[in-house]
Amino acid sequence: MRETILVTGSSGFIGAQVLRHLALEGERVKVFLRPESHCGALAEGVEVVKGSFCDPEALRRAVCGVDRIVHLAGVTKAFDEAGYDAGNVLPVQNLLAAVREHNPGLKRFLFVSSLTVAGPASEGLGGVREGDLPAPVSAYGRSKLRAEALCMEHSGTIPITIVRPPAVYGPGDRDVLQVFQMLAKGFLLSVGSSAKQRFSMIYVDDLVAGMMMAARSSRAAGRIYYITSPSSSSWDELIAAAKPVLGFTKIRRLSLPEPLLLVVATVVGAVSSLRGRAALINRDKVNELVQDYWVCSPLQAEIDFGFRASTSLAEGVAKTIAWYRQRGWL
């Protein structure tokens, strides 16, 4: 039976793929957009509700009549903890309040959190597990942890599932694009120990499939999951996957020292503050980048609802680079 699914954050990289996935499944889709957002790229038949997460009437219209909610909306940069809370915690609080009042029969509320909530792993193979104590190293991660705590407080009355993706890549992503742009020019600029670092990654199609499996699994209600690939990757492995597609022969690797980056981040942060715009790079972000092991385990998701990412690193990188080239991004 077709369901109606509300998606927040649908204009982002992952959100756009969620809409495509749901359209292929034949589900009815509703999106909650900021008042200034454009609707031109949305597929025909998508219901649009515009408003702020501080607008109770707009939230009422958004949550009424939906079977499931996929909450992706949030901020990845802000001036301070209060700014992160305004973008990542307050929307969850108000959305859950609207669900309690206007849609008590909701089948599932899926909150898309982040691996940054857990903090880095102590080693690069097994990675963090769902039962490990969270230890975020950034204001962004702490705000997502506070949002998760709100969700779990309401999990007795609202069926809630939390997923924590690691680094996500694929067509449309602009973060990993920067890495491929460097590799295409024959160099890699990294932070921390590039020879030691390992990280979990997942191709966006696999992530969305895993998210929706979690959102529909009866076993997943009230639980947290990492949705990730079967194994972590190193910089060497990422370079090897990109090499036959990009065609480079040699890579010059440059590693920026943490003290220098902290100085740069402090200066950039001060300038951005004067301009009234949050900086892309700040001391918080540096603290995330220098960690050795942003690695998480996929085992619990496989055990509980059978999810296993099917796209290999080589296949995902090839698809992503091909898409960039078709769009003229690379």
C-alpha positions in Angstrom: 0.0 0.0 0.0 1.3 3.5 -0.9 2.3 5.7 2.0 2.7 9.4 2.4 6.2 10.3 3.5 7.3 13.8 4.7 10.9 14.7 3.9 12.6 17.7 5.4 15.9 18.9 4.0 14.9 17.7 0.5 16.9 20.4 -1.3 20.2 19.0 0.0 22.4 16.3 -1.6 21.0 13.4 0.4 17.5 14.8 0.4 17.3 15.0 -3.4 18.3 11.4 -3.6 15.6 10.4 -1.0 13.0 12.1 -3.2 14.2 10.1 -6.3 14.2 6.9 -4.3 10.6 7.4 -3.0 9.4 8.3 -6.5 10.7 5.1 -7.9 8.9 3.2 -5.1 5.7 5.0 -6.0 5.2 6.6 -2.6 3.3 9.9 -2.1 5.8 12.5 -1.0 5.4 15.7 1.0 8.3 18.1 1.6 8.7 20.9 4.1 10.7 23.8 2.7 11.9 27.2 3.9 9.7 30.1 2.7 12.5 31.3 0.4 13.2 27.8 -1.2 12.4 27.2 -4.9 10.2 24.3 -5.9 11.2 24.2 -9.6 13.3 21.0 -9.3 10.7 19.0 -7.5 8.9 16.2 -9.4 5.3 16.4 -10.4 3.0 15.3 -7.6 5.2 16.2 -4.7 3.2 18.2 -2.1 5.0 21.3 -0.8 4.5 22.9 2.6 6.5 26.0 3.2 7.3 27.5 6.6 9.8 27.7 9.4 10.5 25.2 12.1 9.3 27.9 14.5 5.9 28.1 12.8 3.4 25.8 14.6 0.8 26.1 11.9 3.2 25.3 9.1 4.4 22.3 11.1 0.8 21.1 11.6 0.2 21.2 7.8 3.5 19.3 7.3 2.9 16.4 9.7 -0.9 15.9 9.2 -1.8 12.9 7.1 1.7 11.5 6.7 2.7 7.9 7.5 6.4 8.4 8.1 8.8 11.4 8.4 12.4 11.5 7.2 14.1 14.4 9.0 17.2 15.5 7.2 17.1 19.2 7.6 19.9 20.8 9.7 23.0 23.0 9.6 26.6 21.9 9.2 28.2 25.3 10.1 27.3 28.0 12.6 29.1 30.6 14.8 28.6 28.8 18.1 26.8 26.1 20.0 23.7 28.2 20.1 23.7 28.5 16.3 24.1 24.7 15.9 21.2 24.2 18.4 19.0 26.6 16.5 19.6 24.6 13.3 19.8 21.0 14.6 18.0 20.8 17.9 15.1 23.2 17.8 13.7 21.8 14.6 13.6 18.3 16.1 12.0 19.6 19.2 9.2 21.5 17.4 8.7 18.8 14.8 8.2 16.1 17.5 5.8 18.4 19.3 3.7 18.8 16.1 3.7 15.0 15.7 2.5 14.5 19.3 -0.4 17.0 18.8 -1.4 16.4 15.2 -0.3 12.9 14.1 -0.2 10.6 17.1 -0.6 7.6 14.7 2.7 8.2 12.9 4.3 5.0 11.9 7.9 6.2 12.1 10.0 9.3 12.6 13.5 8.8 11.1 16.1 11.2 12.3 19.2 11.4 10.2 22.0 12.2 12.6 25.8 11.9 12.0 28.8 9.7 12.9 30.2 12.9 14.5 27.9 12.2 17.4 30.0 9.1 18.3 33.3 10.8 17.8 36.3 9.0 16.3 37.0 5.3 16.8 40.0 4.0 18.7 41.0 1.9 15.7 40.4 1.9 12.0 38.9 -1.6 11.2 36.0 -2.4 13.5 35.0 1.2 14.3 32.5 2.5 16.8 29.3 0.5 17.6 25.9 1.6 18.6 26.4 0.7 22.2 29.6 2.8 22.6 29.4 6.0 24.7 29.2 9.0 22.4 32.2 11.3 22.5 31.7 14.1 19.9 34.7 16.4 19.3 32.9 19.3 17.7 30.0 21.6 18.4 28.2 20.1 15.3 28.5 16.6 16.8 27.3 17.8 20.2 24.3 19.5 18.7 23.3 16.3 16.9 23.8 14.4 20.1 21.4 16.8 21.9 18.9 16.3 19.0 19.2 12.5 19.4 18.6 12.8 23.1 15.3 14.7 22.4 14.3 11.9 20.0 15.0 9.2 22.5 13.0 11.1 25.2 9.9 10.8 23.0 10.6 7.2 21.7 8.1 5.8 24.2 5.2 7.6 22.5 6.5 8.2 19.0 8.2 5.4 17.0 11.6 6.9 16.3 14.7 5.5 14.6 18.0 7.3 14.4 20.6 6.7 11.7 24.2 8.0 11.8 25.8 8.1 8.4 29.5 8.5 7.9 31.0 10.4 4.9 28.5 10.2 2.1 29.5 10.6 -1.6 27.9 10.3 -5.0 26.4 12.3 -7.8 25.5 15.8 -6.6 27.9 15.9 -3.6 30.2 18.9 -3.5 32.4 17.9 -0.5 34.1 14.8 -1.9 34.2 16.6 -5.3 37.0 18.7 -3.9 39.1 15.6 -3.3 38.6 14.4 -6.8 39.4 17.9 -8.2 42.8 17.8 -6.3 43.5 14.2 -7.5 42.8 15.2 -11.1 45.5 17.9 -10.8 48.0 15.4 -9.4 48.0 16.3 -5.7 46.2 15.6 -2.4 46.1 18.1 0.4 45.1 16.4 3.7 45.0 17.2 7.4 46.4 14.9 10.1 48.2 11.6 9.4 47.1 10.7 5.9 49.2 7.5 6.0 47.3 6.4 9.2 43.8 7.7 8.7 40.9 5.4 7.9 37.3 6.5 7.4 33.9 5.0 6.7 32.2 6.1 3.5 28.9 5.2 1.8 27.6 5.7 -1.7 24.5 7.9 -1.5 22.2 5.3 -3.2 23.2 2.7 -0.6 22.7 5.2 2.3 19.1 6.1 1.1 18.2 2.4 0.7 19.5 1.7 4.2 17.7 4.7 5.7 14.4 3.6 4.3 14.9 0.0 5.4 15.5 1.4 8.9 12.4 3.6 8.6 10.2 0.6 7.8 11.7 -2.1 10.1 9.7 -3.0 13.1 12.9 -4.0 14.9 14.4 -0.5 14.4 11.9 1.4 16.4 13.6 3.2 19.3 17.1 2.3 18.1 20.2 3.9 16.6 22.1 2.5 13.6 25.2 3.2 11.6 24.4 3.0 7.9 27.8 2.4 6.2 29.8 0.3 3.8 31.1 -3.1 4.9 34.7 -1.9 5.5 36.5 1.4 6.1 38.8 3.0 3.5 42.3 4.6 3.6 43.5 7.5 1.5 45.6 5.0 -0.5 42.5 3.0 -1.3 40.5 6.1 -2.3 43.4 7.2 -4.6 43.6 3.7 -6.1 39.9 3.7 -6.8 40.1 7.1 -8.5 43.3 6.5 -10.5 41.9 4.4 -13.4 39.0 6.9 -13.9 40.9 10.2 -13.5 44.0 8.9 -15.3 46.7 10.5 -13.2 50.1 8.8 -12.9 51.5 10.4 -9.8 50.1 12.0 -6.8 52.0 14.6 -4.7 50.7 14.3 -1.1 50.8 17.3 1.2 49.8 17.2 4.8 49.0 20.4 6.7 50.2 20.6 10.3 47.4 21.0 12.9 49.0 24.1 14.6 49.0 26.0 11.2 45.4 25.0 10.5 44.3 26.2 13.9 45.8 29.6 13.3 44.2 29.8 9.9 40.8 28.7 11.3 41.0 31.3 14.0 41.7 34.1 11.5 39.0 32.9 9.1 36.5 32.5 11.9 37.2 36.1 13.1 36.8 37.5 9.6 33.6 35.5 9.0 32.2 36.7 12.3 32.7 40.3 11.3 30.9 39.6 8.0 28.1 37.9 9.7 28.6 34.6 7.9 29.6 31.2 9.4 32.9 30.0 8.2 33.4 26.7 6.3 36.6 26.1 8.2 36.9 26.8 11.9 38.7 25.3 14.9 35.9 22.9 15.4 36.2 21.6 11.8 39.9 21.3 12.2 39.4 19.1 15.3 37.2 16.8 13.2 39.6 16.7 10.3 42.8 15.7 12.2 41.2 12.6 13.8 42.7 9.3 12.6 39.6 7.0 12.6 36.2 8.2 11.5 35.0 4.6 11.3 31.8 2.9 12.3 30.5 -0.6 12.1 27.6 -1.7 9.8 26.9 -5.0 11.6 23.8 -4.0 13.7 21.9 -2.7 10.6 22.6 -6.0 8.8 21.5 -8.1 11.8 18.3 -6.1 12.5 16.9 -5.4 9.0 19.3 -7.0 6.5 21.0 -3.9 5.2 24.3 -4.4 3.4 25.8 -1.7 1.2 26.2 -3.1 -2.3 28.3 -0.4 -4.1 32.0 -1.0 -3.9 34.4 1.9 -3.5 35.7 1.5 -7.0 32.2 1.3 -8.5 30.9 4.3 -6.5 33.9 6.5 -7.3 33.6 5.7 -11.0 29.9 6.5 -11.1 30.5 9.7 -9.1 33.3 11.0 -11.3 31.4 10.2 -14.5 28.5 12.3 -13.2 30.8 15.2 -12.3 32.2 15.1 -15.8 28.8 15.0 -17.4 27.8 18.1 -15.5 31.1 19.9 -16.1 32.1 19.9 -12.4 35.3 18.0 -13.1 
